[in-house]
Every structure is written in structure tokens, then in C-alpha cells.
Amino acid sequence: MSNTARNAALGLLLGLTTAIAAPADDGSGLWLRTPIPENAYHMDTDKPISPTMNIVLSELSRFRQRNWAVETDKHRNDLGSEGFEIRIMNDMVKIRAQTDIGLLYGAYHLLRDQACGSQITDNYYVKEVPYYKYRMLNHWDNLDGTVERGYAGNSIWKWDELPGTVSPRYAEYARANASIGINATVLNNVNASPKMLLTENLQKVKAIADVLRPYGIRVFLSVNFASPMVIGNLKDADPLKTEVAAWWRDKAKEIYTLIPDFGGFLVKANSEGQPGPCDYGRTHADGANVMADALKPYGGVVIWRAFVYGQKPQERVQQALLEFQPLEGKFRDNVIVQAKNGPLDFQPCEPFHPLFGKITKIPLAMEFQITQEYLGQSNHLAYLATLWKEVLDSDTYQNGPGSTVAKKIAESGMIAGVANIGDDVNWTRHPFAQANWYAFGRLAWNPDLKADAIAKEWLAQTFTPNPAFVDPVCDMMMSSVPAIRQYMMPLGLAHIFASTLGNHYGPGPWLYQTGNESFLKYASLLSTNENVPGRKVFDATETELGADRTKKGTGTVMQYNAPLCDQFNDLKTCPERYWLWFHRIGWKQKMPTGDTFWEHLCGQFESGAKTAATYPGIWESVKIYVDPERYNLVLGRLKLQAREAVWWKDACILFYQSVNKLPLPKGITPPIYDLAKLKRISFPNNVHFCPKPEDVNRALDGALKK
Ligand code: GCV
């Protein structure tokens, strides 16, 4: 019997056993799958222990492979305040760290190895220190309980009940985060209500912070720049006015009295209608500094977002660099500027943000989006670790070859992810969206980890370590983002969704055409200002498609260091995934691949849809390893994903064909939908809405050709 056949046979055997034993699982236990063990340890002494140590000991009661012991060693500077070492001594697993939090991370490491099926043998040795100092979730949760771009129910923070009632979910949340190394959280939306800073709300924040603290998690808040005016009754919020500075100082004092380890403020200013310093003719540095000064005495930081556009008549993707480069050296040392991974807006495929290669003095944080605003929300399986790795491993060439984005953000030590968590029982609605929360934490701890290794860890803990399950499902996860890029927005196409500031669900390439200026402006694509060179070049026309961001077009390529600038500028050397991001390409143009651009583009849609079509079958083939509840939830969504892939493919091909009048290339499956009917599909257009699978299915039934 070949090895593969033997493994398959063994897998089948193990699988049958699992099938009999697979207990019902509602997904609420995430990758931990056991409730928080309470005081399961036995103490030999009456010596009081810290709340964190209490958790360490309770968690380790789940470790069954060998005897264990934990020890703090103040002299182990090499481990820092969060690192740990695990070794076997006298037949005992010994975890050492400088702090109790370090021990907690060590405990979770050991338990992860156990859950993944590793045998803790005599030569087992691990030493780990986290790569980034701040490993942070950004919640876009509102005080009214909604979650902007949240697709898993309402907010987990129950503001109405707090501080009197403290939901047990807060501790479960803290535990899940600590188990993957996340140590910071911004509780509320960057589109922040000024009311967040009212004393009554700060009391509620304190109650949450008290639960998260023993798990090593510090709380931050998003703040509204106009707070001194709206809740402080000042005439304005001009950052250079002494009374405004005094208001921020008093507020900081009040916060730190309640929450001594409060992390700081996250600010979205002068962006998408939010107030900011530019309202008073001041700069982003002026705005950030007034808050930084207020937080400084307590060790707090200001995280100032670089997501600004629309203020000036410039191409949207260039604006952050144009705005922030002149401010180099002008920010206080406790300000960090946070940039999204790409310069547009969390699209399925963007080149890395030019700030990471061009800014030299301002510490930059990374903002990833864990919630799948633009990648199928909670209906599609999109394993985002591959996308994040692509960004982290990108070379900016700032200090010569090897200047990766991962290293660049180490200067600030901050990496953030917009959370995909809600109050649904399983936290993320799509069971596989849990993998993105997990992978974000693991990469924030160690950006060198491989995406497939993380997927395997997650699968083993969340379902079963049986390779007959883990291997094919891991392959499916690894193929998911590449497939989504192909069936939604191949070759660097971006933002052709059926809405702009609304639900961002489903295809709408017909909307981003001249005559529909508000869509064009939002999506970017190019400015609607007549004076911006190349402003008209986004439209699909009879002859071509794409955005000319070359040196001859809008010049965006020049925001990248050599040799990237020239590489991106020339279609022959530009990576295929960015062709349409940087270039305007004729439909009949011969591509380096030998086919015409139109053939190549259609081939991409086809290939993405074909990959998605395999997903339900892959999942069916591992049915015996999964409890029925999660099995059915996933299967329904994978079937929908396969169907939506055809929706995207047909909508885009039919629309572009209506413009270029070219025949369907050979080998492309003829569209099953009617373009006019597809254009009529619409769902409630708000920022916290993901349509239910049955509603999408019904809409698509109605759009079939016959
Ligand atoms: C929080 C995109 C989203 C908005 C979000 C914004 C941001 O535009 O669609 O919902 O607002 O990004 O990151 O500030």
C-alpha cells in the first residue's frame, strides 16, 4: 500500500471513530473548546497568588501529558515582559517567565501543542518572545449595540447592562485572545461617538478593563475629535487652544484614575465626515499632539489613523502619503500613525501601503481587517492569513533589499486587526471566520509563521487533528483568498461592489463609470477633479480597462521605492495581481502569458468560480470528522459561496462584454444569469448588514436567464 493510501485508510478508520464520538458543538468554545476551568488547581501553601497566576494554574489543569511546574524568574531579561521558556527538567515540564503573563502565554503554548497532537518528549524545548509589543483588536462597535462592518450579530459589549451586569462572555473573550497572544483592544468604533468619553460610559469601560486585565489585555478607546465641544461644552475643538488642551488633560486624568493601565486613544479624524484638526486649519500632527500630551504622564499612546481621503483633489490612493510625509518629525514620541495594509480600503488585492516604504520618522502601525467587509462577509470562506502574509513579507526596499513591511511596523511595535466578533453563539457566524481571528493573533505574535501551519493548528484544535481532515481542509483554506480575488476582482481590479458607503455586497462594475461621479469618487479610484491627470481612466470603455497609475498616468508608482517603482510601471514586470491596479490595458492587447487581455481576464473569473465550486465537495468528503451542527452551517455557506462566485463571474463578464462587444472566449462557461436582472439585485444598504444565505439564493434564483 502506498503511503498516501495507507494514510487515507488510517484516516478513514480514525474518522469513523470520531464520527461516533463527535459531540454536538455550537462553536462557542472556539479553538479552546473547553469552558474556563475554575480553580481546578491545588495549592500547597496559603501564599496569595495573582489573578493571572490563578488562570495559569487553572488552565494547566487541562494539561495531561506530563507533570508540570511554573516559575517566575525576574532575571530572565531575555524573555522580556511577555516571553516564556518551556523545557523538561527532572521529568517535569517547566514553564519559566519573568512575569505571570509570560507564564500564561507559556501555558497556552503547551496546551496548543497538546491539542494539536504533539507529544511532549524529553527534548521538548520552546523559547518565545512576541515580535510586536501591541497586538491589538480594533472593534468597530457602537454604543447602540450595532457593529460597523460586523457580520456576527450585535456587539459583545452590553453597554446597557454595564457596569452592573458583567457578561461572562467578556472573560471568554479575554481568554480566547490571551490564548493567541492578543494583548490590547480598542472597544469602540473609529467613527466614534463623543459620548464614549462621558463619565458614565467610562465606568462601564472600567468594568470591562477589570475583566480583561488578568489576561494581559489593555483597553483603548476610539475618540471623537470634537468631544471637547460636544460633551465638554467648549466653543470648538481647536487643538491649539489652551482650554481644549486642558479638557483633554482632565479627561485623561479621569480615565487613568479609573483604569490605571489604560492604553490610549485611537483617532479617525478628517476622514469620511469625521471632525478633525483640519476643520480649524491645523494639521494632523497638531491634532494628535494635543491628545498625546494629555496621555503622556500616564504612559498612554495616540494611534492616529492615516485613512484620509477626499479632502483634497488628489487621487485617493496617493493622499495619505501626500498628507503625512510633510509631517515627518512633527508628532510627539507617543503618537503612532496607523495605516491600512493597502492605500485604498481593505480590497481583496492591493499593493502594500506606500507609507510603509516612504515614511522614515513616524512610527507606523499596521491595520488589517479581520472582518470580511470586502471578502464575502460572513457568507464566504476567506482565510485571510495568506493575504496578510503577502503584505507582511512585501519588500519596501526602504533600507535596501529585505526591508519588509513586517520589520517596518516593528518600529512602532503595533499591529491591529479590525475585529470580526459579535454576540452570535459562535462569535463570528461563519465557523471558518474564527480562523481569521486566530491567525491574526498568531501572526501578531510571530509574523514569520506560515499561513498553512497556522491553518493546521487552528483546524486541529477547532475540529480534529486527524490529517485526513486537516490536510484537505487546509488546502481549501489556502486556496480561498486567491480564488476570491479571481472570481471577484482579478488582476488588481478594485472596488466594483454594488454599493459605496453601504453594504459592500455583490458585484456592481456598471456603477463605476463616468456619469456616476459619486461612485467613482468614493471608489477612488481617481479623483473627480478635472485637473487631476488621468481622472477619467478608470472607466471600462470599448477599448480598455484599468487605472493608469504609471509615471505617464497619475504617477502613483512613484510612491514606491526603486526598484518597485519601475517594476510596477512596466506591465512586463508588474506582478500579474496588480496589472489593473497600475495599468490601463487594451482588451485585445497581447499579455506576457500569450493570450489577449480579454481572454486572460475571463479565464481568471472562470478559474475562481471553478475553485469555489469544489468547496462543497471537499467539505462533504470530510463529513465524518465534523459534528452535524457546524458541518451543516459550513456546507450551506460553501454552496452559497460557489453560487456567488458564478454571480460575480457572470455579472462582470456580461457587463464588460456589453462595453467591449467581444465574444465570450473559448473555454469560458456561458453565463447563466441575465445582466439586466442582476443589476436589479439589491439588499438593505447599511454598514452592518450581511444578507442571509436564503435571501441571496432567492435573489439569484430571480436573476437566472429563464
Ligand atoms: C469605520 C471603510 C468602511 C467604513 C469604515 C472606514 C474606516 O470605508 O467601509 O465602514 O469606517 O473604512 O476604516 O474608517
Boltz pocket constraint, residues with backbone or C-beta under 6 A from the ligand:
constraints:
  - pocket:
      binder: B
      contacts: [[A, 140], [A, 148], [A, 149], [A, 190], [A, 191], [A, 268], [A, 272], [A, 307], [A, 345], [A, 500], [A, 501], [A, 502], [A, 687]]
      max_distance: 6.0
